[in-house]
Amino acid sequence: MTHATPEDTNQPSGELTLRTMAMPADTNAAGDIFGGWVLSQMDLAGGIAASQRANGRVVTIAIDRMKFIRPVHVGDVLCVYARVGRIGRTSMEINLEAWALRHRFGHREKVTEAMFTFVAVDEDGRPRPVPATCPTPA
């Protein structure tokens, strides 16, 4: 008998921001999906969420508490969920969770979690204030 872990029973936290399929070209020497590929997908999702909240361009300045929980396999659909956390004057924390749909449509498992920090920047790349309120989606 197997026992469910908290990662198996929890629901994703945040808004589904990115979905992509893990392909053979993304594997490491052990045949699992390379951790750098997963990190890259999370950075893309975090950038989407941060730029929507900042109503403009953002840059990644830090990745904290990156935790790889389970491997991602070829054929899994990686679903990245983003939730805006603390907002400073020019920066914001985006909490990210990556979940894998096993074999494209199988059961869902949490595979990675992290907190990324983004800074809102102007057209010259200089920090600018994050708006006090979230813009209304179009």
C-alpha positions as CSV (number, residue, x, y, z in Angstrom):
1,M,0.0,0.0,0.0
2,T,1.4,3.4,-0.9
3,H,0.7,6.6,1.0
4,A,-0.1,9.9,-0.6
5,T,2.4,12.7,0.1
6,P,1.3,16.3,0.6
7,E,2.5,17.1,-2.9
8,D,0.1,14.4,-4.3
9,T,-3.0,15.6,-2.5
10,N,-2.6,19.4,-2.7
11,Q,-4.1,21.5,-5.4
12,P,-2.0,24.0,-7.3
13,S,-1.7,27.4,-5.8
14,G,-2.0,30.4,-8.1
15,E,-3.1,30.9,-11.7
16,L,-2.2,28.5,-14.5
17,T,0.2,30.7,-16.5
18,L,2.2,28.3,-18.7
19,R,1.7,24.8,-20.2
20,T,4.3,23.0,-22.3
21,M,5.3,19.5,-23.1
22,A,8.6,18.0,-22.0
23,M,10.4,16.7,-25.1
24,P,13.4,14.3,-25.6
25,A,15.8,17.2,-26.5
26,D,15.2,18.6,-22.9
27,T,16.7,15.6,-21.1
28,N,19.8,15.3,-19.0
29,A,22.3,12.4,-19.0
30,A,20.1,10.3,-16.8
31,G,17.1,10.7,-19.2
32,D,15.0,13.0,-17.0
33,I,14.1,16.5,-18.0
34,F,17.0,18.8,-17.3
35,G,16.4,21.0,-14.2
36,G,17.5,24.1,-16.1
37,W,14.7,23.6,-18.6
38,V,12.2,23.5,-15.8
39,L,13.7,26.6,-14.2
40,S,13.5,28.3,-17.6
41,Q,9.8,27.5,-17.9
42,M,9.2,28.8,-14.4
43,D,11.0,32.0,-15.3
44,L,8.9,32.5,-18.3
45,A,5.7,32.0,-16.3
46,G,6.9,34.3,-13.5
47,G,7.8,37.0,-16.1
48,I,4.3,36.7,-17.6
49,A,2.6,37.1,-14.1
50,A,5.0,39.9,-13.1
51,S,4.6,41.9,-16.3
52,Q,0.8,41.7,-16.0
53,R,0.9,42.9,-12.4
54,A,3.5,45.6,-13.2
55,N,1.6,46.6,-16.4
56,G,4.9,46.6,-18.4
57,R,8.4,45.3,-18.7
58,V,10.0,43.4,-15.9
59,V,13.4,41.6,-15.3
60,T,14.3,38.7,-13.1
61,I,16.6,39.7,-10.3
62,A,16.5,36.7,-7.9
63,I,15.4,33.1,-7.6
64,D,14.9,31.9,-4.0
65,R,13.9,28.6,-2.4
66,M,14.1,26.6,-5.7
67,K,13.0,23.1,-4.7
68,F,13.0,20.2,-7.1
69,I,10.5,17.7,-5.7
70,R,10.1,15.1,-8.4
71,P,11.6,14.5,-11.8
72,V,9.8,15.6,-15.0
73,H,9.7,12.9,-17.8
74,V,9.6,13.1,-21.5
75,G,5.9,13.4,-22.5
76,D,4.8,15.0,-19.3
77,V,2.9,18.3,-19.7
78,L,4.5,20.9,-17.4
79,C,1.9,23.3,-15.9
80,V,3.3,26.3,-14.1
81,Y,1.1,28.2,-11.7
82,A,2.0,31.7,-10.5
83,R,0.8,33.8,-7.6
84,V,1.9,37.4,-6.9
85,G,3.3,37.7,-3.4
86,R,4.9,40.7,-1.7
87,I,5.0,43.9,-3.7
88,G,7.6,46.5,-3.0
89,R,8.1,49.9,-4.6
90,T,9.8,48.6,-7.8
91,S,9.9,44.8,-7.1
92,M,7.6,41.9,-6.6
93,E,7.8,38.3,-5.5
94,I,6.1,35.7,-7.6
95,N,5.5,32.3,-6.1
96,L,5.6,29.6,-8.6
97,E,4.7,25.9,-8.7
98,A,5.3,23.5,-11.5
99,W,3.0,20.4,-11.8
100,A,3.5,17.6,-14.2
101,L,0.5,15.9,-16.0
102,R,2.1,12.5,-16.3
103,H,2.1,11.1,-19.9
104,R,0.2,14.1,-21.2
105,F,-3.1,13.4,-19.5
106,G,-2.3,11.2,-16.5
107,H,-2.4,12.1,-12.9
108,R,-0.9,15.4,-11.7
109,E,2.1,15.7,-9.4
110,K,3.9,18.8,-8.0
111,V,7.4,18.7,-9.3
112,T,9.0,22.0,-8.5
113,E,8.4,25.2,-6.4
114,A,10.2,28.5,-6.1
115,M,9.9,32.2,-5.4
116,F,11.2,34.5,-8.0
117,T,11.7,38.3,-7.6
118,F,11.2,40.6,-10.5
119,V,11.8,44.4,-10.9
120,A,9.6,46.6,-13.0
121,V,11.7,48.6,-15.5
122,D,11.1,51.4,-17.9
123,E,12.1,51.5,-21.6
124,D,15.7,52.3,-20.7
125,G,15.9,49.3,-18.3
126,R,15.8,51.5,-15.1
127,P,13.7,50.5,-12.1
128,R,10.2,52.0,-12.1
129,P,7.4,51.9,-9.5
130,V,5.0,49.0,-9.6
131,P,1.4,50.4,-9.9
132,A,-0.5,50.4,-6.6
133,T,-3.4,48.6,-8.1
134,C,-3.5,45.7,-10.5
135,P,-4.6,46.6,-14.0
136,T,-7.9,45.2,-15.2
137,P,-7.3,42.4,-17.7
138,A,-8.3,43.1,-21.3
